[in-house]
């Protein structure tokens, strides 16, 4: 099963996206529809809302007067929190039951307005966010819901900011243009990413084939992409995750790299790493069986210092290598030391960039990039004393920093 979190501010077009995904075959779990169910006439939820807010929130027919409730809570944060404390646990229970009832090969889309506000992005394989400029949303709310401009802006202002939504989005759908353009984007998302992603999760396989080493300029968005994946890994690993770091070349600003995010999950021992294999695979990170150690260094005769487990991403839209290493080992320290040094030392960074370009050009036909990787190894061995001197000079020690993303 593939779990997709779908969100967007009021008037952005989230419901349009949800309907289109349902047409393609997605199982849509609509949080707003569930919220209406938990306050249906005669329900315990409605009785509790009336007890909290009074009979003035009921229509003459005894149903919840939703516009009246909105008028009361969207201008009062304390009242909104009071209402949410009644509704959200009940809605969450119904949503969990809907996920449980979905077929094992389903793409389940959780249409949830407060995904960003509640920090829920890491619960899903992907977070899809629909956005539109505030002026466009205000106009839509005036035309389709009869709101005044003041009411529309008030509702928008009570929700997450655009900046927060962008930070949470693995997929950002811009609904500024026509409905036709938006639907075409949704169609492509379904065909090119969601369907193969679900299949890869179900079959426990990587989302990408082996490719030749192609370097690109540093993408400033890599850090945000890594941060979202780090949170997913932390959630899945729970207390077994001693830390999760964004490592490798994509964690170093101004350094060219392959468009593959390298993350390091730190665990207490390899038995823990092996126990995490199944939950990581279910979360979209299948184990890659071809690598179980880093290249041992000639100065270190202990191969256990370089043992690890490697997982890749089942998502065809975001390549990831997740290295699971044991705290305190040399391989673990290497993975933290070299990016920290390269971030701090411009000359070392330029030296390594030059090596990367030359090695990528030399092994440009290497389909699995193994020769490219091996071709860089002597550089790390030769530069380790310089990296260690930098660490001693600035007082850097592996594990002192919080998990860097």
N, C-alpha and C positions, 0 to 999 in steps of 0.2 A: 504494500500500500504506500502511495505517495501522499504526504500531507502537505497541503499548500495553505498558507495563511494569506487571505486577501483582505486588504483594507484600503481606506481612502477617506478623505474628509467629506463632510456633507456636501452634496452637489458636485462631487468630482466625477462621478460616473461608475462607481464601484458596482452597483446593481446591474448595469449594462454588461460589464465584464463577467459577472457571475452568471447571468443568463446565457451568455455566449458559451461559456465553459460548460454549462449544463447541456446545451445543445450538442456539444462535442462528446458528451458522455460522462462528464465529471459528476461526482456525487457532491452536491452543494449543501453544506450545513449553514443555514442562515441564522446568525445570532439574533437579528432583529425579529425574525419569525418565532424563534424560541422564546425571546423576551415577551412577545405577545401571548404565547401559550402559558407562560408561568403566571400571568395575571388575568387569565380568562375568567369570566363570571363563575363564581362558585369555588375558585381555587384558593388554596392556602396563601399563595403569593399575593393575591388581590386583597385578602383579608388583612394581611400584614401591612400592605401599603396603606390601606384605609386607616388602620390603627395608628400608623405613623403620621399620616398627612391629613386625616379627617375625611368626612363624607363629601367634602367639596371637590374631591378628585374623581367622583363618580358621575356618569351621565344619568339622566332620568331613567334610563333602562337598566341601570345597575352595572354597566361596564366601565372600565377605566377610561377617564377622559384624558387621552394622551396629550392633546394640545394644552390642557390646563396643567398637567404635570410638567410638561416641558417649560411652560411659562414660569413655574415655580422654581425648578431646579437649575435651569441653565444660566440663571443669573446669580445663583447662590451655591458656592462650592460645597459648603457644609451640607446643604440639603441634597445636592447631587450625590455626595458620598453616602448619605443616609439611604437614598433610594438604591444606589448601587449595591449596598450591603445586603439589601433584601433580594434584589434580582440576580446579581451575578453568580452566587453559589448555585442557584436553581438552574440558571441557563447553562453553567458549566457542566452540571450533572446531565442535562439533556444532550449537550454536545458530545460528551464522552460516550453516551449510549449510541448516538448516531455514528460516531467513528467506529465503535465496536461492531455495529451491524453492517458496515460497508463490506463489500467483497474484498478478498485479499489482493486482487489485482486492480483495485480502484485508484483513481486519482481523486482524493477527497479535498474539496476546497472549503475551507472554513471562512465564510464571509463574516468578518467581525470588525465593527467600526473602531473598537478601542484596542486593537492589537498593539499599536505603538505606545499608547498611553499606559497600557498594562505590562509593557516589556515582554511580550509573548513571542517575539520573532524566532527565538531559538527553539521553540517547540515544534517548528515545522521544517520540512526539507527546504522550502523556499518561502520567502515573504514577498508577495506581489503587492505593489502599492500603485494606486491610480491617483493621478494628480492633475490639477488644473489651476490656473491663476485665480486668485480670490475674486477679481472682478467678474470672471466668467462664472464662477460658482454662485456669486450673489445674484447675477442675472438669472441663472437657472432656477434658483430657489424662489425668486420673485415670480417667475413665469409658471413654474410647475407646482409650487406649494403655497403660493399666495402670501409669502412672507413680505414684510416691509424690508427695506434695505437695512434698517437698524436691527431688526430681528435676525436677518440672515448673517450679518456681520457678528452679532452676538453669539450665534450658534457656532460659527466658524472659529471665533476667538476662544471658545470654551474647549476646543479640541487641540490635538497636537499641532506643532508648527510644521511648516513645510520642511524646514531643516531637519527636524527630528524624523520625519517620514523618509526623507532621502537617506538618512543614516541607517534606517531599518530595512531599506528596500534591496533585495537581491535582484528584483525585476521592477523597473519603473516604467509605467505606462502613462504617457502624456495624452490627456484627453482635452487638449486645447483646440484641436482642429475638428474635423467632421466625425460623426459617428462611424462612417464608413472606414475612415483611417484607423480609428480605435479598434474596430472589429477585425480589421486585417492584421493588426499587431497581435491581437488575442489569438487569431487563427495560427499565426506563425509560432507564437509561444507554445501553443498546444502541440502542434506538429513537430517542431524542431527540438523542443526541450522537455515538456512535461511527459509526453508519451514515452520517449526513450529513457527518460530519467526513471519513470516508474518501472519499466522493464528491467533496467539495470539493477535497481534496488531489489526487485523480486528475484532476479537470477544471480545476484551477488557478484556483479562484475563492474569493471571500471567504465567510466563514461567516455573515455577517449582511447583511440588506438595509438600505437607507438608512432611518434613523429620525429622528423629531423630537428636538430637544435636550431631554432630561429630566434635570434635576439631582437628585442624591441626596446625602445627608450623607456625609462622608468615611468610608470603610470601612477600619478598621485592618488588614484582611487584604490590602488592595491591595499593600502593600509586599512581602509574602511571595509573592503571586501574580506580581508583576513580577520578583522575584528568580529564580523558577524559569524564567520565559521568557527573562530576560537570559542565564541559563546556556545555554539551548538556542541562542540566537542566537550566543553566543560560540563554542560548539562548532562550529556550522555555518560561521561566518565564519573561524574559525581565526586565523592571524596577520594576516589582512586587517582584523580587528576591532581598531582602535586602542583603543577602549573602547566599552562599551555602558552606557547610563544610563537609569534610570527618570526621565522628565521629565514635564512637563505637570501639570495640576491634581491628578491622583491621587497625585502624589509629594509633595504639600504637606499635612501633617496639618491638620485642622480646616477645610479648604477644600472646599465642595461642588463636585461635578463630575459629568459624565456618567460612567457606568460603563464607561469605555473606557480601557484602559491605554495611555499614550503612552511609547514607548521611542525612544532615539536611538542608532543605530549609527554610530560615527565611522570613516570610511575616509580613505585618502590622496587619492583623486580619484574622479570620477564613473565613470571606466572600471572601477575596482574595484567600485563600487556595481553597475554593470550586469553585471559578471561574476558577482556573487553572486546575481543574480535567480533563476536556476534552482535552486541548492542551497537558497536560502531558501524557495522555493515547495515543494520536496520536503519540507522540514521543517515545512510548514504555514503559511507566510507568503507568499502570492502577491502579486505586484506589483499595485498599484493604478495604472492608467495615467492616471487623470484629473488627477493632481497631480504636477508635476515641479518646483515651486518654491514657496517661501513668498512671501507678499505682500511685494514690495520696499518699502523705506521711503523716504519722500520725500527724506531727507537723504543717501541713498546711490544714486548714479547707476549703480552697477555691478550688473547683474542676476545675474552669476555668483556674487555673494556670497550669493544666496538660492536657488540651484539645489539640488535634492535629489531623492531617490527615495523613494516611499512604498510600504510593504507593509502588508497587513492580515492578520488571522488567519483561517485556514480553519476554525477551531474554532467551532461554533455556541454553545458554552458559555462562551467567553471572548473578548470583543472587544478587539482590540489594533490600534493604529496604530504601525507601525515606521518611523520617519523615518531615512533613510540620508543623512547629510550629510558634507561634506568638512571635515576638521580645519582650524581657523583661519578659516573663513568667518564672516561676520556672522550668518547664520542659525544656524549651529552654536553660536556664542557666546550668542546670544539664548536658545536652548533650554536652556542650562545656567544662564545668569545669572538669569532671572526666577524659576524655582522656588527657587533658592538664596536670593534676596532675599526672596521671599514666606515661605519657611520661617523666616527670621530676623526679619522686620518684621511685627508683629501688625497695625499700623494699615494698612499696604499690603495685607495679606491681607484685612482686613475691607473695604477699599475695593474690591478686585477681586471679592470674594464678592458685594457689593452689585450691582456691574455685571453679573456673570454671571446673577444671578437676574432682574434687570430685562431683560436681553437675551434670556434663555430665555423669559420671559413674552411678550416682544414678538414673538419669532419661533417660538413654540411650534408653529405649523403647518408649519414649514419641514422637509420630509421628509428632505433630505440635510444639514441643519444648516449649509449654506454661508452663509446670511444671518446665522445666529447667530455663526459664526466671524468673518465680516467685520465684524459689529457691534462686536466687541471690539477690533479692530485699533487704532483710534485711541488707546485706553487705553494700549497698550504703547508707542506712539510718544511719547505725552505723559509717561509715567512712566519712560522710559529714562534721563533725566538723574538722577533720584532713585536708580534702581538702580545707575547708574555711580558715584554719590557713595558709596553704601553699599559697593560693591566696593572703591573706593579706601580708604575708612576702615578696613575690616577686612582688607584685603590679599587679597581674593578674586581669583583669576585663573582663567579657563576652562582646564580641563585639569589643574589642580593636584590636584584631588580624584581619588581612585580612582573607578571607575564606581559611581555611586550607585544602589542599588536600594531 
